[in-house]
Amino acid sequence: MRAAREHIVTDKDNPAMVAYQLTIPSFKFFWHYHPEYELTQILSGSGKRIVGDSHESFQTGDLVLLGPDLPHTWIDEKSKSRKESGAIVIQFSESMFAGISNLGVFDNIQRMLAESRTGLSFKSNELLKAQIQQLPKLKGVGRISALLSLLEELSHQKARRLSSPRFIFPKGKETERRINKVCNFVQDNFSSGITVQQAADTIHLSPSAFCKFFKRITGKTFSDYVNEIRISNACVQLVESDKPISVIASDCGFENLSYFNRVFLKKKKLRPGNYRNLKSQ
C-alpha cells in the first residue's frame, strides 16, 4: 500500500521532538509516513489499525511505537456512545540520540528503536500511561528527560512486532491520493451495497484495473477489505445495542445473514452471538 509523506511541525524550542494530545471527531483513513519515530497511545476510540502489512483491531489503551518511514493509519468504528476520539502522540527524530547512542546505558533503547522499524505493540500499564500523558505538558530539558525515561521503561516491556520484515512500500503521490480516496469512500459508504464499479469510478479506473491496483497496493482483495471494515463496525453494534443480529448485519452492509455469520466467524473466530455474550460479561 502506498502512503502520503507527512511533514511534522516541530516545537521551535526542541525541533527534534513533538508531543501533543489529539482530540478529533473520529480517526479517518489517512495512510501516511514520516521520518520521525512515533509513539501513540489511544485515549478513546476503537477500530482498525494498519501498520505496514499488519491489519489489526485497536481499542482504547492501544500503544504502539513506529519506526521512521513506516506507513500507518487508524480507522474508527462508528459508535453512538463515543462522541470523539483521542490519542497522545509523541514524535521524535533520530538526531535526538546523536552523541549518546554509543553509551552503553542506552543499549536497550537502541535495540528497541531498531526493532520498531517494523512497528511494536505494547500492553500499557498505569505507569506507562502516566508517563505518556505527562509528556505533552513538559517543556525543554524536562520533556527530553521524560522521553528518555519513558523509552527506557518501554525497552524492558514485552513487545509484539506488527509489520513483517519483508514489507516494502512504494512511494508515489498519485497512488497515495488514489488509495486514500478509495479507503475513505469505503469508510463513508460501507453500510450500503458498495460495488467494485462504484469504487473504481472514484479513481477513474475500470473494474478489472481497479481490482489489480487495490490488491497490488494493499495485499488484499477489495471485497476482503470492505468486509473487514463492516465486521469491525458490527462489533461495536453488538456491544453497544440490543439490536437483533440480522438488523446489525443489514446495517453494516451485509445483504445475507448467513454470509455475515460466515465472514464474522472467519474474522473474529467467534459467532456474532458468542461475541456479544463474551463482551457483555
C-alpha positions as CSV (number, residue, x, y, z in Angstrom):
1,M,0.0,0.0,0.0
2,R,1.4,3.4,-0.9
3,A,1.3,6.2,1.6
4,A,1.5,10.0,1.9
5,R,4.6,11.5,3.4
6,E,3.6,13.7,6.4
7,H,5.6,16.7,7.4
8,I,5.9,17.1,11.2
9,V,5.7,20.6,12.5
10,T,8.2,20.6,15.4
11,D,8.5,22.7,18.5
12,K,10.9,25.6,17.9
13,D,12.4,25.1,21.4
14,N,13.0,21.4,20.6
15,P,12.9,20.7,16.9
16,A,13.8,17.0,17.4
17,M,10.6,16.2,19.2
18,V,6.9,17.0,19.5
19,A,4.3,15.7,22.0
20,Y,0.7,16.5,21.9
21,Q,-2.8,15.3,22.8
22,L,-5.1,14.8,19.8
23,T,-8.9,15.1,20.1
24,I,-10.9,14.7,16.9
25,P,-14.4,13.5,15.9
26,S,-13.0,10.2,14.6
27,F,-9.9,8.6,13.1
28,K,-10.3,8.7,9.4
29,F,-8.3,6.7,6.9
30,F,-5.1,8.6,6.2
31,W,-2.3,6.2,5.1
32,H,0.9,8.2,5.8
33,Y,4.5,8.0,6.9
34,H,7.2,10.4,8.2
35,P,11.0,10.2,9.0
36,E,10.4,10.5,12.8
37,Y,9.7,7.8,15.3
38,E,6.2,7.8,16.7
39,L,4.8,6.6,20.0
40,T,1.0,6.7,20.0
41,Q,-1.4,5.8,22.8
42,I,-5.2,5.7,22.1
43,L,-7.1,7.6,24.8
44,S,-10.6,6.9,23.2
45,G,-11.6,5.1,20.1
46,S,-11.7,1.6,18.5
47,G,-11.5,0.2,15.1
48,K,-8.7,-1.0,12.7
49,R,-5.0,-0.1,12.9
50,I,-2.9,-0.6,9.8
51,V,0.9,-0.6,10.2
52,G,2.9,-1.7,7.2
53,D,1.3,-5.0,6.2
54,S,-0.3,-5.5,9.6
55,H,-4.1,-5.1,9.9
56,E,-5.3,-5.4,13.4
57,S,-8.2,-4.2,15.7
58,F,-7.4,-1.4,18.2
59,Q,-9.2,0.0,21.2
60,T,-8.7,2.5,24.0
61,G,-5.3,1.9,25.6
62,D,-3.7,0.7,22.3
63,L,0.0,1.6,22.5
64,V,2.5,1.3,19.5
65,L,5.9,2.5,18.7
66,L,6.5,3.1,15.0
67,G,9.9,3.5,13.3
68,P,10.9,6.0,10.6
69,D,9.1,5.9,7.3
70,L,6.7,3.1,8.3
71,P,3.3,3.8,6.9
72,H,0.3,3.7,9.3
73,T,-3.3,4.7,9.9
74,W,-6.1,4.2,12.4
75,I,-9.7,3.9,11.3
76,D,-12.5,4.4,13.8
77,E,-15.6,2.2,14.0
78,K,-18.8,4.3,14.1
79,S,-20.1,4.5,17.7
80,K,-23.1,6.2,19.1
81,S,-21.8,6.2,22.6
82,R,-18.4,7.8,21.8
83,K,-18.6,11.5,20.9
84,E,-14.9,11.9,20.0
85,S,-11.6,10.0,19.6
86,G,-8.3,10.9,21.1
87,A,-4.7,10.0,21.4
88,I,-1.4,11.1,22.8
89,V,1.2,11.3,20.0
90,I,4.9,11.6,20.6
91,Q,7.2,12.0,17.6
92,F,11.0,12.3,17.7
93,S,13.8,12.2,15.3
94,E,17.0,10.1,15.3
95,S,19.0,13.3,15.8
96,M,17.9,13.3,19.4
97,F,20.3,10.5,20.1
98,A,23.3,11.9,18.3
99,G,26.4,11.8,20.5
100,I,24.8,9.5,23.2
101,S,23.8,6.4,21.2
102,N,27.3,4.9,21.7
103,L,26.9,5.0,25.5
104,G,26.1,1.5,27.0
105,V,23.4,2.9,29.2
106,F,21.3,3.4,26.1
107,D,21.7,-0.1,24.6
108,N,18.2,-1.2,25.5
109,I,16.7,1.8,23.9
110,Q,18.7,1.5,20.8
111,R,17.7,-2.2,20.4
112,M,14.1,-1.3,20.8
113,L,14.3,1.6,18.3
114,A,15.9,-0.7,15.8
115,E,13.1,-3.3,16.3
116,S,10.4,-0.5,15.9
117,R,11.2,-0.2,12.2
118,T,8.5,-2.9,11.7
119,G,6.3,-1.4,14.4
120,L,5.9,-2.6,18.0
121,S,2.8,-3.1,20.1
122,F,2.9,-2.9,23.9
123,K,0.5,-3.7,26.7
124,S,0.0,-0.4,28.5
125,N,0.0,-0.1,32.3
126,E,-0.7,2.7,34.7
127,L,3.0,3.7,35.0
128,L,3.4,4.0,31.2
129,K,0.0,5.7,30.9
130,A,1.0,8.3,33.4
131,Q,4.4,8.9,31.8
132,I,2.9,9.3,28.3
133,Q,0.1,11.7,29.4
134,Q,2.6,13.9,31.3
135,L,4.9,14.4,28.3
136,P,2.8,17.0,26.3
137,K,2.7,19.1,29.5
138,L,6.5,19.4,29.8
139,K,9.0,21.7,28.1
140,G,12.6,21.9,27.2
141,V,15.1,19.6,29.0
142,G,12.3,18.2,31.2
143,R,10.5,16.8,28.2
144,I,13.6,15.2,26.7
145,S,14.5,13.7,30.1
146,A,10.9,12.3,30.4
147,L,11.0,10.8,26.9
148,L,14.3,9.0,27.7
149,S,12.8,7.7,30.9
150,L,9.7,6.5,29.1
151,L,11.7,4.8,26.4
152,E,13.9,3.1,29.0
153,E,10.8,1.8,30.7
154,L,9.3,0.6,27.4
155,S,12.5,-1.1,26.5
156,H,12.0,-3.5,29.4
157,Q,8.4,-4.3,28.4
158,K,7.4,-7.2,26.3
159,A,6.7,-6.0,22.7
160,R,5.0,-7.7,19.8
161,R,6.2,-7.0,16.2
162,L,3.5,-5.7,13.9
163,S,4.6,-5.5,10.2
164,S,6.7,-8.2,8.6
165,P,10.4,-7.6,8.0
166,R,9.8,-8.2,4.3
167,F,7.3,-5.3,3.9
168,I,8.5,-2.7,1.4
169,F,6.2,0.1,0.4
170,P,6.5,2.1,-2.8
171,K,6.0,5.8,-2.9
172,G,4.1,8.0,-5.3
173,K,1.8,10.9,-4.9
174,E,-0.8,9.8,-7.4
175,T,-1.1,6.3,-5.8
176,E,-1.2,7.9,-2.4
177,R,-4.1,10.1,-3.5
178,R,-5.9,7.2,-5.1
179,I,-5.7,4.7,-2.2
180,N,-6.7,7.3,0.4
181,K,-9.7,8.3,-1.7
182,V,-10.9,4.7,-2.1
183,C,-10.5,3.8,1.5
184,N,-12.3,7.0,2.7
185,F,-15.1,6.1,0.2
186,V,-15.4,2.7,1.9
187,Q,-15.4,4.2,5.3
188,D,-18.2,6.6,4.4
189,N,-20.3,4.0,2.5
190,F,-19.7,0.6,3.9
191,S,-23.3,0.3,5.2
192,S,-24.6,0.4,1.7
193,G,-24.1,-2.1,-1.1
194,I,-20.7,-0.9,-2.3
195,T,-19.8,-2.3,-5.7
196,V,-16.4,-2.6,-7.3
197,Q,-17.7,-0.4,-10.1
198,Q,-18.5,2.4,-7.6
199,A,-15.1,2.2,-6.0
200,A,-13.4,2.1,-9.4
201,D,-15.3,5.2,-10.5
202,T,-13.9,7.2,-7.6
203,I,-10.4,7.0,-9.1
204,H,-11.4,6.6,-12.8
205,L,-10.3,3.0,-13.4
206,S,-12.1,0.1,-15.0
207,P,-13.3,-2.6,-12.5
208,S,-10.6,-5.1,-13.6
209,A,-7.8,-2.5,-13.4
210,F,-9.1,-1.3,-10.1
211,C,-9.1,-4.8,-8.6
212,K,-5.5,-5.3,-9.7
213,F,-4.5,-1.9,-8.4
214,F,-6.1,-2.5,-5.0
215,K,-4.7,-5.9,-4.5
216,R,-1.2,-4.8,-5.6
217,I,-1.2,-1.9,-3.2
218,T,-2.9,-3.3,-0.1
219,G,-2.2,-7.0,-0.4
220,K,-6.0,-7.6,0.0
221,T,-8.9,-8.0,-2.4
222,F,-11.3,-5.1,-2.3
223,S,-14.1,-7.3,-1.0
224,D,-12.0,-8.6,1.8
225,Y,-11.1,-5.0,2.9
226,V,-14.7,-3.9,2.8
227,N,-15.7,-6.9,4.9
228,E,-13.1,-6.1,7.5
229,I,-14.5,-2.6,7.9
230,R,-18.0,-3.9,8.1
231,I,-17.2,-6.6,10.7
232,S,-15.3,-4.0,12.7
233,N,-18.4,-1.8,12.9
234,A,-20.7,-4.7,13.5
235,C,-18.6,-5.5,16.6
236,V,-19.5,-2.0,18.0
237,Q,-23.2,-2.5,17.4
238,L,-23.2,-6.0,19.0
239,V,-21.7,-4.5,22.2
240,E,-23.5,-1.1,22.3
241,S,-27.0,-2.1,21.2
242,D,-29.5,-4.9,21.7
243,K,-30.5,-4.9,18.0
244,P,-31.1,-8.4,16.5
245,I,-28.0,-9.7,14.7
246,S,-29.9,-9.7,11.4
247,V,-30.5,-6.0,11.7
248,I,-26.9,-5.3,12.6
249,A,-25.8,-7.4,9.6
250,S,-28.0,-5.3,7.3
251,D,-26.9,-2.0,9.0
252,C,-23.3,-2.9,8.2
253,G,-23.9,-3.6,4.5
254,F,-24.5,-7.4,4.5
255,E,-27.5,-8.4,2.4
256,N,-27.3,-12.0,3.5
257,L,-27.3,-13.1,7.2
258,S,-25.7,-16.5,6.6
259,Y,-22.8,-14.7,4.7
260,F,-22.4,-12.2,7.6
261,N,-22.2,-15.1,10.1
262,R,-19.5,-16.9,8.0
263,V,-17.4,-13.7,7.5
264,F,-17.8,-12.8,11.2
265,L,-16.6,-16.3,12.3
266,K,-13.7,-16.1,9.9
267,K,-12.5,-12.7,11.1
268,K,-13.2,-13.0,14.8
269,K,-13.1,-16.7,15.4
270,L,-16.4,-16.4,17.2
271,R,-20.0,-16.3,16.1
272,P,-21.8,-12.9,16.4
273,G,-24.0,-14.1,19.3
274,N,-21.0,-15.6,21.2
275,Y,-19.0,-12.4,20.6
276,R,-21.9,-10.3,22.1
277,N,-22.1,-12.6,25.1
278,L,-18.4,-12.5,25.7
279,K,-18.2,-8.7,25.6
280,S,-21.2,-8.3,27.8
281,Q,-19.7,-10.3,30.7
